Amino acid sequence: MTEVTTNGQQNNEHSYLTPEFLHSICDSLKKEIEGIPDHETLLDLEEYNRWLSDEWTFSRYVKRKRGDVQATLYFLIEVLKWRRRIGISQLSEKSFPKEFFDFGGIHVYGKDREGDSICHVRLRLFYRQPEILELLKKFVVWQMFRADEEGAKRGRESGQDIGWILLFDCTGAGVANSDMDMTNFLNSTLKNYFPYGQKYVLTHNLPWLLNAIKNVVFTWLPSNVKRRIKFSNDKSIGEFIDVEHLPPYMGGKNQNPYPTIPNGVLTTSQMVKEGILPLTDEEEARVQKYYERVYADVKKSNKGVLGEEVKDGNVS
């Protein structure tokens, strides 16, 4: 492993995080991996090799278990198993249809007052669509990792404890936009597989109709997680995020484009034709109907902001 650089970020909470401790964890992890039958097909060895070459990144995962050696080893193995199952290391912009980016339903944009990157989730633009639900889950995870790595990079370069936040914008959302399965998936993913750095969850403009769902979700969460969930409305959002870092649909003055559509990404129809997305004609037709519904909501909620390649509800 390369030498760890803490950049002044180690505090009393992580005083155990010495180079010697990390090297010990790394040696024990190697033995654990070698003892797993078929570990080459069960674990994300690409991520494991990244840990070996970048001790600072490795330390971010080790921090999650606060010095408990056995809990740390179990956590690291489970992370590698999960990443292999999901295929995280193989995901890129081109793994997802152009429509996902056009919607801007989940995107990384701006930073909060502490410098943490923000992963925005616009709840109003989400409806459960079985045909693409698993792909959408991967898209959410991919975007959260983008926010995580963006915040971690700034923290590493500045020597400050900078990470990322998850912002649920519930403006205009209703019961039809709530999905307990997706909520449980997000909770489980952040709890069990992400490295240190996720600072808090900001729930913005929660309608009273969704309060009952919030109360159910809260019963799943331990007290230390509940303390990291914050709430805001249009008047108080500035306490967390300066207007210069809010996207246009939230009344922000940030001049960065929204949504951003990567070059070379394919539409759903193109992905189906090329065999990348296995949908039957009937399934694709249902997905296109779903897109029409979301595009209608995008036009209503974006205050004139829309991906420039989206015209009359169709992707050019």
Secondary structure, DSSP 8 states (H G I E B T S, - for coil): ------TT---GGGTT--HHHHHHHHHHHHHHHHTSTTHHHHS-HHHHHHHHH-HHHHHHHHGGGTT-HHHHHHHHHHHHHHHHHHTGGG--GGGS-HHHHHHTSEEEEEE-TTS-EEEEEEGGG----GGGHHHHHHHHHHHHHHHHHHHHHHHHHHTS---EEEEEE-TT--GGG--HHHHHHHHHHHHHH--TTEEEEEEES--GGGHHHHHHHHHHS-HHHHTTEEEE-TTTGGGTS-GGGS-GGGT----S-SS---TT---HHHHHHTTSS---HHHHHHHHHHHHHHHHHHHHHSTT---TTEETTEE-
